[in-house]
Amino acid sequence: MTEFTLHDKDTAPAESKDLLDSSIKAFGMVPNLHAVMAEAPGLLEGYQKLHQLFLDSSFDDEETTVVWQTINVEHACHYCVPAHTGIAKSMKVDDAITDALRDETPLPTARLEALRTFTLSVVRNRGNVDDSAVQAFLDAGYTKRQILEVILGAAQKVMSNYTNHLANTPVDKPFQKFEWHKAD
């Protein structure tokens, strides 16, 4: 397996140094994902921008967590599932939601389950979602805007999940207690 460098401000390419400062400002540290992404400044910058754009979407914190973790679990991301478990806790998302996402069991509400089902349909079908799945999402009270915002969340998660698979990114110390492995 190819080893990737966990960059800091001393080792990162010049174009990534300010981006790593942004990571420290946002998270109080350079998450290992960002340390790996710093190798390709455009990837790190794009990821940071998509992260903020998705946080600014019309989804609330629970819905944001559902989209993120649904994709993380579907992609079996050893890094993002624990990281987003910690992030969900900091966002005060109910542990029942996080546990259901991690364990792939039913979510506490039909509305959140509809969001997970639609998100899975987008990911599994690479955006080729049939009309009945779209209508079920709309019937659950979501909007056309949110259809497109699921794509925004999926784009962000592809960047992080794929990076973590290729780099075997070590889970950051604060998130190690949320270790996760996809059920067989």
GUTIPA-391318 format. One record per residue (C-alpha): x, y, z; residue number from 0. Coordinates in pm, whole numbers, plus 50000, padded with zeros to 5 digits. Layout:
BEGIN
+-------+-------+-------+-----+
:    px :    py :    pz :   k :
+-------+-------+-------+-----+
:     X :     Y :     Z : NUM :
...
+-------+-------+-------+-----+
END
This chain:
BEGIN
+-------+-------+-------+-----+
:    px :    py :    pz :   k :
+-------+-------+-------+-----+
: 50000 : 50000 : 50000 :   0 :
: 50121 : 50349 : 49918 :   1 :
: 50196 : 50554 : 50226 :   2 :
: 50070 : 50909 : 50239 :   3 :
: 50224 : 51186 : 50448 :   4 :
: 50029 : 51340 : 50733 :   5 :
: 50132 : 51696 : 50658 :   6 :
: 50164 : 51978 : 50904 :   7 :
: 50244 : 52340 : 50828 :   8 :
: 50616 : 52259 : 50806 :   9 :
: 50584 : 51977 : 50551 :  10 :
: 50279 : 52082 : 50350 :  11 :
: 50308 : 52235 : 50004 :  12 :
: 50306 : 52615 : 50024 :  13 :
: 49953 : 52632 : 49876 :  14 :
: 49820 : 52419 : 50164 :  15 :
: 49965 : 52614 : 50458 :  16 :
: 49678 : 52866 : 50483 :  17 :
: 49429 : 52583 : 50435 :  18 :
: 49581 : 52400 : 50732 :  19 :
: 49548 : 52723 : 50933 :  20 :
: 49178 : 52717 : 50844 :  21 :
: 49154 : 52359 : 50969 :  22 :
: 49314 : 52457 : 51300 :  23 :
: 49078 : 52753 : 51333 :  24 :
: 48772 : 52536 : 51261 :  25 :
: 48865 : 52223 : 51456 :  26 :
: 49138 : 52325 : 51700 :  27 :
: 49372 : 52083 : 51522 :  28 :
: 49462 : 51955 : 51178 :  29 :
: 49241 : 51648 : 51133 :  30 :
: 49438 : 51363 : 50978 :  31 :
: 49210 : 51373 : 50674 :  32 :
: 49315 : 51734 : 50611 :  33 :
: 49678 : 51642 : 50678 :  34 :
: 49659 : 51381 : 50400 :  35 :
: 49462 : 51606 : 50164 :  36 :
: 49723 : 51882 : 50205 :  37 :
: 49938 : 51687 : 49956 :  38 :
: 49694 : 51813 : 49689 :  39 :
: 49600 : 52170 : 49783 :  40 :
: 49306 : 52177 : 49541 :  41 :
: 49155 : 51870 : 49703 :  42 :
: 49187 : 52016 : 50053 :  43 :
: 49048 : 52352 : 49945 :  44 :
: 48760 : 52190 : 49760 :  45 :
: 48680 : 51968 : 50055 :  46 :
: 48683 : 52258 : 50299 :  47 :
: 48454 : 52462 : 50074 :  48 :
: 48211 : 52175 : 50019 :  49 :
: 48209 : 52109 : 50394 :  50 :
: 48105 : 52467 : 50465 :  51 :
: 47853 : 52474 : 50180 :  52 :
: 47690 : 52157 : 50311 :  53 :
: 47679 : 52294 : 50666 :  54 :
: 47506 : 52602 : 50520 :  55 :
: 47248 : 52391 : 50333 :  56 :
: 46880 : 52386 : 50427 :  57 :
: 46925 : 52066 : 50630 :  58 :
: 46920 : 52086 : 51009 :  59 :
: 47192 : 51919 : 51219 :  60 :
: 47009 : 51586 : 51240 :  61 :
: 46949 : 51577 : 50865 :  62 :
: 47307 : 51681 : 50792 :  63 :
: 47424 : 51394 : 51010 :  64 :
: 47191 : 51150 : 50832 :  65 :
: 47330 : 51242 : 50490 :  66 :
: 47694 : 51233 : 50604 :  67 :
: 47673 : 50911 : 50803 :  68 :
: 47454 : 50730 : 50550 :  69 :
: 47724 : 50784 : 50290 :  70 :
: 48010 : 50713 : 50531 :  71 :
: 47854 : 50382 : 50632 :  72 :
: 47765 : 50287 : 50275 :  73 :
: 48125 : 50353 : 50172 :  74 :
: 48252 : 50170 : 50484 :  75 :
: 48477 : 50462 : 50577 :  76 :
: 48683 : 50361 : 50882 :  77 :
: 48778 : 50726 : 50942 :  78 :
: 48463 : 50927 : 50868 :  79 :
: 48215 : 50719 : 51067 :  80 :
: 48403 : 50775 : 51397 :  81 :
: 48480 : 51138 : 51308 :  82 :
: 48118 : 51216 : 51226 :  83 :
: 48005 : 51036 : 51540 :  84 :
: 48209 : 51291 : 51736 :  85 :
: 48085 : 51575 : 51518 :  86 :
: 47724 : 51464 : 51572 :  87 :
: 47782 : 51470 : 51947 :  88 :
: 47922 : 51823 : 51924 :  89 :
: 47612 : 51920 : 51721 :  90 :
: 47393 : 51771 : 51998 :  91 :
: 47238 : 51514 : 51760 :  92 :
: 47049 : 51244 : 51952 :  93 :
: 47264 : 50933 : 52003 :  94 :
: 46968 : 50721 : 51885 :  95 :
: 47010 : 50874 : 51538 :  96 :
: 47385 : 50818 : 51535 :  97 :
: 47351 : 50461 : 51661 :  98 :
: 47087 : 50375 : 51400 :  99 :
: 47308 : 50513 : 51124 : 100 :
: 47619 : 50330 : 51246 : 101 :
: 47428 : 50004 : 51298 : 102 :
: 47213 : 50035 : 50983 : 103 :
: 46894 : 49997 : 51185 : 104 :
: 46574 : 50204 : 51150 : 105 :
: 46597 : 50572 : 51234 : 106 :
: 46365 : 50718 : 51502 : 107 :
: 46139 : 50901 : 51253 : 108 :
: 45990 : 50819 : 50915 : 109 :
: 46112 : 51154 : 50781 : 110 :
: 46476 : 51083 : 50868 : 111 :
: 46442 : 50730 : 50731 : 112 :
: 46314 : 50879 : 50403 : 113 :
: 46626 : 51098 : 50391 : 114 :
: 46852 : 50797 : 50446 : 115 :
: 46665 : 50593 : 50184 : 116 :
: 46689 : 50872 : 49928 : 117 :
: 47057 : 50935 : 50003 : 118 :
: 47132 : 50565 : 49958 : 119 :
: 46942 : 50567 : 49630 : 120 :
: 47151 : 50860 : 49504 : 121 :
: 47478 : 50692 : 49605 : 122 :
: 47400 : 50337 : 49499 : 123 :
: 47251 : 50442 : 49166 : 124 :
: 47511 : 50711 : 49095 : 125 :
: 47239 : 50975 : 49068 : 126 :
: 47013 : 50765 : 48846 : 127 :
: 46726 : 50774 : 49094 : 128 :
: 46388 : 50655 : 48971 : 129 :
: 46082 : 50879 : 48985 : 130 :
: 45916 : 50681 : 49265 : 131 :
: 46218 : 50731 : 49494 : 132 :
: 46221 : 51104 : 49419 : 133 :
: 45847 : 51126 : 49484 : 134 :
: 45877 : 50936 : 49813 : 135 :
: 46144 : 51187 : 49924 : 136 :
: 45922 : 51481 : 49829 : 137 :
: 45620 : 51316 : 49995 : 138 :
: 45823 : 51293 : 50318 : 139 :
: 45832 : 51673 : 50323 : 140 :
: 46165 : 51738 : 50155 : 141 :
: 46214 : 51979 : 49865 : 142 :
: 46369 : 51988 : 49519 : 143 :
: 46643 : 52203 : 49670 : 144 :
: 46718 : 51925 : 49917 : 145 :
: 46738 : 51669 : 49636 : 146 :
: 47027 : 51873 : 49502 : 147 :
: 47176 : 51929 : 49847 : 148 :
: 47202 : 51552 : 49895 : 149 :
: 47424 : 51558 : 49585 : 150 :
: 47634 : 51831 : 49750 : 151 :
: 47676 : 51612 : 50059 : 152 :
: 47761 : 51311 : 49843 : 153 :
: 48029 : 51508 : 49657 : 154 :
: 48190 : 51607 : 49986 : 155 :
: 48181 : 51252 : 50121 : 156 :
: 48326 : 51100 : 49802 : 157 :
: 48627 : 51327 : 49848 : 158 :
: 48683 : 51224 : 50210 : 159 :
: 48579 : 50858 : 50196 : 160 :
: 48789 : 50784 : 49888 : 161 :
: 49089 : 50969 : 50028 : 162 :
: 49064 : 50771 : 50351 : 163 :
: 49040 : 50440 : 50165 : 164 :
: 49347 : 50514 : 49955 : 165 :
: 49553 : 50667 : 50236 : 166 :
: 49430 : 50443 : 50519 : 167 :
: 49405 : 50765 : 50719 : 168 :
: 49454 : 50706 : 51091 : 169 :
: 49155 : 50808 : 51303 : 170 :
: 49227 : 51119 : 51510 : 171 :
: 49275 : 51061 : 51882 : 172 :
: 48953 : 51242 : 51987 : 173 :
: 48749 : 51009 : 51764 : 174 :
: 48923 : 50677 : 51835 : 175 :
: 48670 : 50600 : 52110 : 176 :
: 48404 : 50590 : 51835 : 177 :
: 48585 : 50322 : 51634 : 178 :
: 48356 : 50153 : 51382 : 179 :
: 48362 : 49862 : 51140 : 180 :
: 48092 : 49781 : 50888 : 181 :
: 47883 : 49482 : 50990 : 182 :
: 47925 : 49170 : 50776 : 183 :
+-------+-------+-------+-----+
END
